[in-house]
Amino acid sequence: MIPVAFDYQKVKTVEEAITVLSKGDSKILAGGHSLLPAMKLRLSQPARLVDIAGIAALKGIKEEDGEIVIGAAVTHADIAGNKLIKYHVPFFAEAAEMIGDLQVRNFGTIGGSLAHADPAADWPALVLASDAAIEIQDGNGKRRIKASVFFKGLFATALQDNEIITAIRIPVPAEGTKTSYQKFAQPASRFAIVGCAVMRSADGKTNIAFTGLSENAFRDSKAENAVSGKPLNDDTIAAAANAAVNDVSVLEDHFASEAYRRHLAKVYLKKALKAVS
Ligand SMILES: Cc1cc2nc3c(=O)[nH]c(=O)nc-3n(C[C@H](O)[C@H](O)[C@H](O)COP(=O)(O)OP(=O)(O)OC[C@H]3O[C@@H](n4cnc5c(N)ncnc54)[C@H](O)[C@@H]3O)c2cc1C
């Protein structure tokens, strides 16, 4: 499979990337692990690729103003090995370890994954469960979109043309917060057939997000209500599993039927809740 001919431009700054994007018919190239396969299948045919992998401002993970800030061009492998991530939001490191294979983890970026919004991608569940914001820049400056309103459907986000994701900003969790990411992976690609991310603070407030189940990742408020502020035990965990994914339109494909995916969601939610109890 060969993509249609395209121009390629490597940029050094976010501003330069935005200028090139404003010429139109251009796509950002980050790790290339979702875009290039789509171009080879001719599902995507941009006239120009803007390579952002060399932009230093999009790299690095730091703590700033009460937030963990992950640059959009940070790779999955860098997240997996980062000490700040392991200390404050360890489920980001757990999830990163589970993505694809070594090559995918070394090239694929968190910003690229969020922009692509594959229904089976892992990061959407993590940014939802951690109440993160997606930082975005265009010619008019920067803005933030809460993860809760970022994902709009199958491969669809709130990102506008000519906008670039610059960072993911995660509020530093209070001391004593526990997290877990549990995934039933497609055996070849490792994409999530079902992924469940849970963040539970010491006072019992519990955030629960799923990926892989429907057109886009989502928070499950009914499951959250079943355990938030309550002790985690067999009864409350079973109540959360019973409440989970009941009102959701669940996808099916040749890997997993709708009923099997729904069942897996409840099983993987139980695993995640047990892990944070
Ligand atoms: C074999 C294989 C296995 C995989 N397994 C998994 C898995 O288990 N779990 C999982 O979650 N993912 C998996 N992936 C996907 C992988 O994580 C991709 O790397 C990721 O989804 C896209 O990131 P990227 O940096 O490669 O983006 P690219 O492919 O370069 O870009 C993807 C899209 O995002 C846009 N984009 C990129 N960066 C930005 C930005 N900063 N701002 C705005 N738009 C941007 C591009 O224009 C393009 O439309 C797998 C991929 C492969 C090939």
The ligand as an SDF file (V2000), in Angstrom:
LIG
                    3D

 53 58  0  0  0  0  0  0  0  0999 V2000
    0.5770   -2.0680   15.8180 C   0  0  0  0  0  0  0  0  0  0  0  0
   -0.0060   -0.9560   16.6120 C   0  0  0  0  0  0  0  0  0  0  0  0
   -0.4680   -1.2220   17.8820 C   0  0  0  0  0  0  0  0  0  0  0  0
   -1.0450   -0.2050   18.6530 C   0  0  0  0  0  0  0  0  0  0  0  0
   -1.5120   -0.5020   19.8980 N   0  0  0  0  0  0  0  0  0  0  0  0
   -2.0960    0.4660   20.6270 C   0  0  0  0  0  0  0  0  0  0  0  0
   -2.6040    0.1960   21.9280 C   0  0  0  0  0  0  0  0  0  0  0  0
   -2.4920   -0.9050   22.4680 O   0  0  0  0  0  0  0  0  0  0  0  0
   -3.1990    1.2190   22.6010 N   0  0  0  0  0  0  0  0  0  0  0  0
   -3.3080    2.4900   22.0730 C   0  0  0  0  0  0  0  0  0  0  0  0
   -3.8620    3.3650   22.7250 O   0  0  0  0  0  0  0  0  0  0  0  0
   -2.8030    2.7730   20.8620 N   0  0  0  0  0  0  0  0  0  0  0  0
   -2.2150    1.8020   20.1370 C   0  0  0  0  0  0  0  0  0  0  0  0
   -1.7030    2.1050   18.8920 N   0  0  0  0  0  0  0  0  0  0  0  0
   -1.7830    3.4910   18.4050 C   0  0  0  0  0  0  0  0  0  0  0  0
   -0.5020    4.2390   18.7710 C   0  0  0  0  0  0  0  0  0  0  0  0
   -0.5090    4.4690   20.1590 O   0  0  0  0  0  0  0  0  0  0  0  0
   -0.3720    5.5720   18.0360 C   0  0  0  0  0  0  0  0  0  0  0  0
    0.9330    5.9610   18.1950 O   0  0  0  0  0  0  0  0  0  0  0  0
   -1.2200    6.7010   18.5280 C   0  0  0  0  0  0  0  0  0  0  0  0
   -2.5630    6.3670   18.5230 O   0  0  0  0  0  0  0  0  0  0  0  0
   -1.0660    7.9240   17.6160 C   0  0  0  0  0  0  0  0  0  0  0  0
    0.0380    8.6320   18.0300 O   0  0  0  0  0  0  0  0  0  0  0  0
    1.1260    9.1120   16.9790 P   0  0  0  0  0  0  0  0  0  0  0  0
    2.0630    9.9850   17.7290 O   0  0  0  0  0  0  0  0  0  0  0  0
    1.6970    7.9560   16.2690 O   0  0  0  0  0  0  0  0  0  0  0  0
    0.2400   10.0420   16.0090 O   0  0  0  0  0  0  0  0  0  0  0  0
    0.2300   10.1780   14.4210 P   0  0  0  0  0  0  0  0  0  0  0  0
   -0.0430    8.8710   13.7900 O   0  0  0  0  0  0  0  0  0  0  0  0
    1.4230   10.9170   13.9490 O   0  0  0  0  0  0  0  0  0  0  0  0
   -1.0460   11.1340   14.2710 O   0  0  0  0  0  0  0  0  0  0  0  0
   -2.3370   10.6530   14.5500 C   0  0  0  0  0  0  0  0  0  0  0  0
   -3.3580   11.7850   14.2920 C   0  0  0  0  0  0  0  0  0  0  0  0
   -3.2110   12.7970   15.2800 O   0  0  0  0  0  0  0  0  0  0  0  0
   -2.8690   14.0570   14.6870 C   0  0  0  0  0  0  0  0  0  0  0  0
   -1.9130   14.6480   15.6180 N   0  0  0  0  0  0  0  0  0  0  0  0
   -0.7450   14.0950   16.0470 C   0  0  0  0  0  0  0  0  0  0  0  0
   -0.1830   14.8700   16.9910 N   0  0  0  0  0  0  0  0  0  0  0  0
   -1.0050   15.9390   17.1500 C   0  0  0  0  0  0  0  0  0  0  0  0
   -0.9830   17.0920   17.9910 C   0  0  0  0  0  0  0  0  0  0  0  0
   -0.0020   17.3130   18.8800 N   0  0  0  0  0  0  0  0  0  0  0  0
   -1.9970   17.9840   17.8780 N   0  0  0  0  0  0  0  0  0  0  0  0
   -3.0210   17.7810   17.0180 C   0  0  0  0  0  0  0  0  0  0  0  0
   -3.0920   16.7190   16.1910 N   0  0  0  0  0  0  0  0  0  0  0  0
   -2.1060   15.8050   16.2690 C   0  0  0  0  0  0  0  0  0  0  0  0
   -2.3190   13.7000   13.3160 C   0  0  0  0  0  0  0  0  0  0  0  0
   -2.4750   14.7610   12.3870 O   0  0  0  0  0  0  0  0  0  0  0  0
   -3.1640   12.5000   12.9540 C   0  0  0  0  0  0  0  0  0  0  0  0
   -4.4240   12.9250   12.4810 O   0  0  0  0  0  0  0  0  0  0  0  0
   -1.1220    1.1180   18.1180 C   0  0  0  0  0  0  0  0  0  0  0  0
   -0.6420    1.3870   16.8380 C   0  0  0  0  0  0  0  0  0  0  0  0
   -0.0840    0.3640   16.0930 C   0  0  0  0  0  0  0  0  0  0  0  0
    0.4460    0.6860   14.7270 C   0  0  0  0  0  0  0  0  0  0  0  0
  1  2  1  0
  2  3  1  0
  2 52  2  0
  3  4  2  0
  4  5  1  0
  4 50  1  0
  5  6  2  0
  6  7  1  0
  6 13  1  0
  7  8  2  0
  7  9  1  0
  9 10  1  0
 10 11  2  0
 10 12  1  0
 12 13  2  0
 13 14  1  0
 14 15  1  0
 14 50  1  0
 15 16  1  0
 16 17  1  0
 16 18  1  0
 18 19  1  0
 18 20  1  0
 20 21  1  0
 20 22  1  0
 22 23  1  0
 23 24  1  0
 24 25  2  0
 24 26  1  0
 24 27  1  0
 27 28  1  0
 28 29  2  0
 28 30  1  0
 28 31  1  0
 31 32  1  0
 32 33  1  0
 33 34  1  0
 33 48  1  0
 34 35  1  0
 35 36  1  0
 35 46  1  0
 36 37  1  0
 36 45  1  0
 37 38  2  0
 38 39  1  0
 39 40  1  0
 39 45  2  0
 40 41  1  0
 40 42  2  0
 42 43  1  0
 43 44  2  0
 44 45  1  0
 46 47  1  0
 46 48  1  0
 48 49  1  0
 50 51  2  0
 51 52  1  0
 52 53  1  0
M  END
$$$$
